[in-house]
Amino acid sequence: MLHSPHLPPPRPRARPRRLRAAALLACAVSVCLVAASAPPAPLGVGDRLFPHLGNPGYDVAAYDLSFTYSGDNGKPLKAVTTIDARTTTDLDRINLDFAHGKVDSVEVDGDPAGFAAAGEDLVVTPEDALDEGEWTRITVRHSSDPVYPEDRQGGWVRTADGLAMANQADVAHLVFPCNDHPSDKARFTFRITAPDGLTAVANGLPTDVDRAAGATTWTYRSGHPMATELAQVSIGRSTVLHRAGPHGLPVRDVVPTQHRAALEPWLEKTPGQIAWMEEKVGRYPFETYGLLMADATTGFELETQTLSLFERELFTEPAYPRWYVESIMVHELAHQWFGDSVAPATWSDLWLNEGHATWYEALYAEETADKPLATRMKAAYGASDRWRTAGGPPAAPKPPKNGSKTGIFRSNVYDGAALVLYALRQEIGRPAFEGLERAWVARHQDGTATTADFVRLASETSGRDLGAFFQAWLYGEKTPPMPGHPDWKQTPATETPAKHSTKTPAKSPAKAPAKSPAKSPAKAPAKGSQQAHGE
């Protein structure tokens, strides 16, 4: 559920104490004993791929996250997480997702509350039960540990000079207590305190900088609701570069100061790439954009909202062709519309994120570097049946294996899903397809959407029932015939469909989509005044 972008949630009201009359004491004790007999248990919103992710019973409106960094990225940060939420049912307990850190205290509406761990949940028991429709404020004082066991990586990324975040798909709750599912988007405020000499940056725009006693506190606020998996905080010896994007959009990039000169030729391409995407799907949906160049080897890039995370070596390793790097930049940029502004209602809807990002990545290579989209899609078609067998159909991916939660990011939701979009364009024609793309991001901006929503809008836009078409392409065990290309066939596994360079555009090496070489964009990036400083 979304909240008005203009009105903050009402402040939690003070609730009257309910155990005031001595005559009610015996009854109250009896009720408490019954409640105590049921131990805290992990809950979930019923996601098919992540059954215990997220929690029912409330809707988060806002997070206020405070982190205090010592300067040592091997030590826990001190943290305070404040959550403003509205209950959707009566609650005597509140489950939060939180699984990696020490909880010092919890308050509900200013009163101390009980808390206990249950699986990967933090179960909070307020002094007074909460009624349906009630606003409440939960404050958790805790540590946030950037060091993880080998079998449970995620959340904080330790860089050469500090930290960054990579919370997709299910590890934001290893960093801070939250309702860790993309269906519950909220606004975020970040307050990061770090020793002098370091720079902290987060999603959204800066609102305050306070310097005192050898440390600086930066405050950032998001202008639009955001899923927990898209939160980003960077702390390091960084330079923040500013330039103008289309229609005056603030573009800010965060780079390791020592690599600033080498990275600038790549960064100046972003305004032109934003303009290219706007021509395809409409105005950029957020208040700012930029690249966070992390001095770390992660094996992935990530579409964290308004500040996409990239490995610095992607841009400084000469083995990567220029076309390839630029297409990856566009992949993460496209996610700002597809996956960030329009978030998946469930993780089975992931194909809508990755399929669209891969689509525009490939389309950009075609239009700016003479790399035919049809060539890439024909190669994907040849491998599609194998991808479906290994990972499931695009809209019904197989659940991740234990210890490999990022296993949902497979080829079937990258090039396999882009192949569905290609088939759709072949089926309904280019004008209807392009109209659908614009209508999709406009209708669901700042919200969440499902595969059924996309099917419904595609049918509406094209003026025909596409239910059977999507059923076959999204859920079939075998790939249907490609409209307009009856000659396209599945390629045996022993054959190589085409020569492609590969790299994982996001999350995990296991899901690297195929790429094809290209040149630099034909469209020159817009240039604007720029300045550099640490925010």
GIJOZI-V302980 format. One record per residue. N is the residue number from 1. RES is the residue in three letters. SS is DSSP state (H for helix, E for strand, L for the rest). PHI is phi in whole degrees, 0 to 359 (NA if undefined). PSI is psi as a letter, one per 30 degrees, with the letter a starting at -180 (* if undefined). Layout:
<<N:RES:SS:PHI:PSI> <N:RES:SS:PHI:PSI>>
This chain:
<<1:MET:L:NA:k> <2:LEU:L:263:l> <3:HIS:L:240:l> <4:SER:L:303:k> <5:PRO:L:287:f> <6:HIS:L:256:f> <7:LEU:L:243:k> <8:PRO:L:289:l> <9:PRO:L:297:k> <10:PRO:L:299:k> <11:ARG:L:296:k> <12:PRO:L:304:k> <13:ARG:L:275:l> <14:ALA:L:284:k> <15:ARG:L:262:k> <16:PRO:L:293:k> <17:ARG:L:297:k> <18:ARG:L:260:f> <19:LEU:L:250:i> <20:ARG:L:262:e> <21:ALA:L:264:k> <22:ALA:H:301:f> <23:ALA:H:294:f> <24:LEU:H:266:f> <25:LEU:H:298:e> <26:ALA:H:298:e> <27:CYS:H:296:e> <28:ALA:H:297:e> <29:VAL:H:299:e> <30:SER:H:299:e> <31:VAL:H:297:e> <32:CYS:H:297:e> <33:LEU:H:295:e> <34:VAL:H:296:e> <35:ALA:H:297:e> <36:ALA:H:294:f> <37:SER:L:287:f> <38:ALA:L:264:j> <39:PRO:L:292:l> <40:PRO:L:304:k> <41:ALA:L:223:k> <42:PRO:L:291:k> <43:LEU:L:242:a> <44:GLY:L:185:l> <45:VAL:L:266:g> <46:GLY:L:85:g> <47:ASP:L:297:k> <48:ARG:L:298:e> <49:LEU:L:268:f> <50:PHE:L:228:i> <51:PRO:L:302:e> <52:HIS:L:257:g> <53:LEU:L:274:k> <54:GLY:L:76:l> <55:ASN:L:214:k> <56:PRO:L:276:l> <57:GLY:L:100:f> <58:TYR:E:202:l> <59:ASP:E:232:j> <60:VAL:E:283:k> <61:ALA:E:263:e> <62:ALA:E:203:k> <63:TYR:E:246:k> <64:ASP:E:238:j> <65:LEU:E:249:k> <66:SER:E:242:k> <67:PHE:E:236:k> <68:THR:E:243:j> <69:TYR:L:256:k> <70:SER:L:280:f> <71:GLY:L:105:f> <72:ASP:L:245:j> <73:ASN:L:279:g> <74:GLY:L:257:g> <75:LYS:L:243:k> <76:PRO:L:298:k> <77:LEU:E:272:k> <78:LYS:E:281:k> <79:ALA:E:215:l> <80:VAL:E:226:k> <81:THR:E:247:k> <82:THR:E:245:k> <83:ILE:E:239:k> <84:ASP:E:260:k> <85:ALA:E:217:l> <86:ARG:E:240:k> <87:THR:E:286:k> <88:THR:L:249:g> <89:THR:L:200:l> <90:ASP:L:293:k> <91:LEU:E:226:k> <92:ASP:L:256:f> <93:ARG:L:222:l> <94:ILE:E:235:j> <95:ASN:E:268:k> <96:LEU:E:244:l> <97:ASP:E:277:k> <98:PHE:L:194:k> <99:ALA:L:220:g> <100:HIS:L:211:i> <101:GLY:L:156:l> <102:LYS:L:263:k> <103:VAL:E:267:k> <104:ASP:E:268:e> <105:SER:E:197:l> <106:VAL:E:224:k> <107:GLU:E:236:k> <108:VAL:E:239:j> <109:ASP:L:55:h> <110:GLY:L:86:f> <111:ASP:E:257:k> <112:PRO:E:302:k> <113:ALA:L:230:l> <114:GLY:E:284:l> <115:PHE:E:206:l> <116:ALA:E:205:l> <117:ALA:E:274:k> <118:ALA:E:214:j> <119:GLY:L:61:b> <120:GLU:L:257:g> <121:ASP:E:252:k> <122:LEU:E:254:j> <123:VAL:E:262:j> <124:VAL:E:256:k> <125:THR:E:245:j> <126:PRO:L:288:l> <127:GLU:L:298:e> <128:ASP:L:240:k> <129:ALA:L:297:l> <130:LEU:E:257:k> <131:ASP:L:270:l> <132:GLU:L:302:k> <133:GLY:L:82:g> <134:GLU:L:265:k> <135:TRP:E:278:k> <136:THR:E:217:l> <137:ARG:E:238:k> <138:ILE:E:249:k> <139:THR:E:240:k> <140:VAL:E:242:k> <141:ARG:E:261:k> <142:HIS:E:205:l> <143:SER:E:260:l> <144:SER:E:229:j> <145:ASP:L:263:k> <146:PRO:L:276:g> <147:VAL:L:253:k> <148:TYR:L:237:l> <149:PRO:L:291:l> <150:GLU:L:302:e> <151:ASP:L:270:g> <152:ARG:L:212:i> <153:GLN:L:280:l> <154:GLY:L:138:l> <155:GLY:E:83:c> <156:TRP:E:294:k> <157:VAL:E:250:k> <158:ARG:E:276:j> <159:THR:L:261:l> <160:ALA:L:297:f> <161:ASP:L:231:g> <162:GLY:L:165:b> <163:LEU:E:218:l> <164:ALA:E:216:l> <165:MET:E:242:k> <166:ALA:E:214:j> <167:ASN:L:261:f> <168:GLN:L:279:k> <169:ALA:L:260:f> <170:ASP:L:225:h> <171:VAL:L:234:g> <172:ALA:H:302:e> <173:HIS:H:284:g> <174:LEU:H:274:f> <175:VAL:L:253:e> <176:PHE:L:209:l> <177:PRO:L:296:k> <178:CYS:E:192:l> <179:ASN:L:261:i> <180:ASP:L:273:i> <181:HIS:L:212:k> <182:PRO:L:296:f> <183:SER:L:289:f> <184:ASP:L:246:i> <185:LYS:L:278:l> <186:ALA:E:207:l> <187:ARG:E:275:l> <188:PHE:E:234:k> <189:THR:E:238:k> <190:PHE:E:241:k> <191:ARG:E:233:j> <192:ILE:E:240:k> <193:THR:E:252:k> <194:ALA:E:216:l> <195:PRO:E:299:l> <196:ASP:L:304:k> <197:GLY:L:101:f> <198:LEU:L:251:l> <199:THR:E:239:k> <200:ALA:E:246:k> <201:VAL:E:222:k> <202:ALA:E:216:l> <203:ASN:L:305:l> <204:GLY:L:86:a> <205:LEU:E:243:k> <206:PRO:E:289:k> <207:THR:E:239:f> <208:ASP:E:197:k> <209:VAL:E:223:k> <210:ASP:E:240:k> <211:ARG:E:244:k> <212:ALA:E:195:k> <213:ALA:L:53:h> <214:GLY:L:78:g> <215:ALA:E:220:l> <216:THR:E:232:k> <217:THR:E:246:k> <218:TRP:E:257:k> <219:THR:E:240:k> <220:TYR:E:231:k> <221:ARG:E:227:k> <222:SER:L:276:k> <223:GLY:L:272:f> <224:HIS:L:221:l> <225:PRO:L:297:l> <226:MET:E:214:k> <227:ALA:L:283:k> <228:THR:H:301:e> <229:GLU:H:292:f> <230:LEU:H:255:g> <231:ALA:L:294:k> <232:GLN:L:219:k> <233:VAL:E:225:k> <234:SER:E:243:k> <235:ILE:E:228:k> <236:GLY:E:179:a> <237:ARG:L:274:i> <238:SER:E:243:l> <239:THR:E:247:k> <240:VAL:E:255:j> <241:LEU:E:258:k> <242:HIS:E:240:k> <243:ARG:E:207:l> <244:ALA:E:264:k> <245:GLY:L:260:a> <246:PRO:H:304:k> <247:HIS:H:44:h> <248:GLY:H:76:g> <249:LEU:L:302:k> <250:PRO:E:291:k> <251:VAL:E:247:k> <252:ARG:E:230:k> <253:ASP:E:241:k> <254:VAL:E:242:j> <255:VAL:E:228:l> <256:PRO:E:300:k> <257:THR:H:307:e> <258:GLN:H:291:f> <259:HIS:H:252:g> <260:ARG:H:302:e> <261:ALA:H:296:e> <262:ALA:H:290:f> <263:LEU:H:271:f> <264:GLU:H:303:e> <265:PRO:H:301:f> <266:TRP:H:282:e> <267:LEU:H:296:e> <268:GLU:L:290:f> <269:LYS:L:280:f> <270:THR:H:300:e> <271:PRO:H:303:e> <272:GLY:H:292:e> <273:GLN:H:291:e> <274:ILE:H:297:e> <275:ALA:H:299:e> <276:TRP:H:297:e> <277:MET:H:295:e> <278:GLU:H:297:e> <279:GLU:H:296:f> <280:LYS:H:275:e> <281:VAL:H:230:f> <282:GLY:L:111:l> <283:ARG:L:301:k> <284:TYR:L:305:k> <285:PRO:L:273:f> <286:PHE:L:236:a> <287:GLU:L:275:f> <288:THR:E:198:l> <289:TYR:E:210:l> <290:GLY:L:175:l> <291:LEU:E:249:k> <292:LEU:E:257:j> <293:MET:E:268:j> <294:ALA:E:273:k> <295:ASP:L:277:i> <296:ALA:L:204:l> <297:THR:L:258:j> <298:THR:L:249:f> <299:GLY:L:85:g> <300:PHE:L:205:l> <301:GLU:L:240:l> <302:LEU:E:212:k> <303:GLU:L:274:h> <304:THR:L:303:k> <305:GLN:L:299:k> <306:THR:L:73:f> <307:LEU:L:210:i> <308:SER:E:289:k> <309:LEU:E:271:k> <310:PHE:E:229:k> <311:GLU:E:285:k> <312:ARG:L:301:e> <313:GLU:H:292:f> <314:LEU:H:302:e> <315:PHE:H:263:f> <316:THR:H:249:f> <317:GLU:L:275:j> <318:PRO:L:293:f> <319:ALA:L:291:f> <320:TYR:L:277:k> <321:PRO:L:295:l> <322:ARG:H:300:e> <323:TRP:H:303:e> <324:TYR:H:292:e> <325:VAL:H:297:e> <326:GLU:H:295:e> <327:SER:H:292:e> <328:ILE:H:292:e> <329:MET:H:302:e> <330:VAL:H:290:e> <331:HIS:H:305:e> <332:GLU:H:289:e> <333:LEU:H:297:e> <334:ALA:H:300:e> <335:HIS:H:298:f> <336:GLN:L:300:e> <337:TRP:L:276:e> <338:PHE:E:256:j> <339:GLY:L:124:e> <340:ASP:L:260:d> <341:SER:L:297:e> <342:VAL:E:257:j> <343:ALA:E:269:l> <344:PRO:E:288:k> <345:ALA:L:289:e> <346:THR:L:222:l> <347:TRP:H:287:f> <348:SER:H:290:f> <349:ASP:H:273:g> <350:LEU:H:304:e> <351:TRP:H:302:f> <352:LEU:H:295:e> <353:ASN:H:289:d> <354:GLU:H:285:e> <355:GLY:H:297:e> <356:HIS:H:291:e> <357:ALA:H:298:e> <358:THR:H:293:e> <359:TRP:H:302:e> <360:TYR:H:286:e> <361:GLU:H:303:e> <362:ALA:H:289:e> <363:LEU:H:295:e> <364:TYR:H:297:e> <365:ALA:H:296:e> <366:GLU:H:293:e> <367:GLU:H:280:f> <368:THR:H:250:f> <369:ALA:H:218:g> <370:ASP:L:57:h> <371:LYS:L:250:j> <372:PRO:L:302:k> <373:LEU:H:298:e> <374:ALA:H:299:e> <375:THR:H:296:e> <376:ARG:H:293:e> <377:MET:H:291:e> <378:LYS:H:295:e> <379:ALA:H:296:e> <380:ALA:H:295:e> <381:TYR:H:300:e> <382:GLY:H:297:f> <383:ALA:H:260:f> <384:SER:H:300:e> <385:ASP:H:298:e> <386:ARG:H:294:e> <387:TRP:H:296:e> <388:ARG:H:295:e> <389:THR:H:294:e> <390:ALA:H:284:e> <391:GLY:H:239:f> <392:GLY:L:92:l> <393:PRO:L:297:l> <394:PRO:L:307:e> <395:ALA:L:263:g> <396:ALA:L:222:i> <397:PRO:L:296:l> <398:LYS:L:291:k> <399:PRO:L:301:l> <400:PRO:L:291:l> <401:LYS:L:285:l> <402:ASN:L:303:k> <403:GLY:L:82:g> <404:SER:L:220:i> <405:LYS:H:297:f> <406:THR:H:281:g> <407:GLY:H:296:f> <408:ILE:H:286:f> <409:PHE:L:272:i> <410:ARG:L:244:l> <411:SER:H:301:f> <412:ASN:H:295:f> <413:VAL:H:259:g> <414:TYR:L:257:c> <415:ASP:H:295:f> <416:GLY:H:297:e> <417:ALA:H:282:e> <418:ALA:H:299:e> <419:LEU:H:298:e> <420:VAL:H:297:e> <421:LEU:H:294:e> <422:TYR:H:297:e> <423:ALA:H:299:e> <424:LEU:H:295:e> <425:ARG:H:297:e> <426:GLN:H:296:e> <427:GLU:H:285:e> <428:ILE:H:253:f> <429:GLY:L:93:l> <430:ARG:H:298:e> <431:PRO:H:300:e> <432:ALA:H:294:e> <433:PHE:H:296:e> <434:GLU:H:294:e> <435:GLY:H:294:e> <436:LEU:H:299:e> <437:GLU:H:299:e> <438:ARG:H:292:e> <439:ALA:H:294:e> <440:TRP:H:298:e> <441:VAL:H:287:f> <442:ALA:H:286:e> <443:ARG:H:293:e> <444:HIS:L:250:g> <445:GLN:L:304:k> <446:ASP:L:66:g> <447:GLY:E:235:a> <448:THR:E:237:l> <449:ALA:E:208:l> <450:THR:L:247:l> <451:THR:H:301:e> <452:ALA:H:300:e> <453:ASP:H:298:e> <454:PHE:H:293:e> <455:VAL:H:300:e> <456:ARG:H:296:e> <457:LEU:H:291:e> <458:ALA:H:297:e> <459:SER:H:294:e> <460:GLU:H:296:e> <461:THR:H:291:e> <462:SER:H:276:f> <463:GLY:L:76:g> <464:ARG:L:208:l> <465:ASP:L:283:j> <466:LEU:L:255:g> <467:GLY:H:302:e> <468:ALA:H:292:e> <469:PHE:H:301:e> <470:PHE:H:291:e> <471:GLN:H:302:e> <472:ALA:H:289:e> <473:TRP:H:284:e> <474:LEU:H:267:f> <475:TYR:H:236:f> <476:GLY:L:288:k> <477:GLU:L:290:f> <478:LYS:L:245:l> <479:THR:L:281:k> <480:PRO:L:293:l> <481:PRO:L:301:k> <482:MET:L:278:k> <483:PRO:L:304:k> <484:GLY:L:84:f> <485:HIS:L:225:i> <486:PRO:L:296:f> <487:ASP:L:277:f> <488:TRP:L:290:k> <489:LYS:L:230:l> <490:GLN:L:290:k> <491:THR:L:260:k> <492:PRO:L:304:k> <493:ALA:L:299:f> <494:THR:L:281:f> <495:GLU:L:261:l> <496:THR:L:260:j> <497:PRO:L:300:e> <498:ALA:L:193:l> <499:LYS:L:277:j> <500:HIS:L:222:k> <501:SER:E:267:k> <502:THR:E:234:k> <503:LYS:L:200:l> <504:THR:L:282:j> <505:PRO:L:282:f> <506:ALA:L:196:k> <507:LYS:L:73:d> <508:SER:L:206:k> <509:PRO:H:300:f> <510:ALA:H:293:f> <511:LYS:H:243:h> <512:ALA:L:287:k> <513:PRO:L:278:l> <514:ALA:E:285:k> <515:LYS:E:232:l> <516:SER:L:230:k> <517:PRO:L:297:l> <518:ALA:L:203:l> <519:LYS:L:258:a> <520:SER:L:279:l> <521:PRO:L:298:k> <522:ALA:L:288:f> <523:LYS:L:271:j> <524:ALA:L:287:k> <525:PRO:L:293:k> <526:ALA:L:295:k> <527:LYS:L:253:k> <528:GLY:L:215:l> <529:SER:L:297:k> <530:GLN:L:221:l> <531:GLN:E:216:l> <532:ALA:E:229:k> <533:HIS:E:193:l> <534:GLY:L:273:k> <535:GLU:L:274:*>>
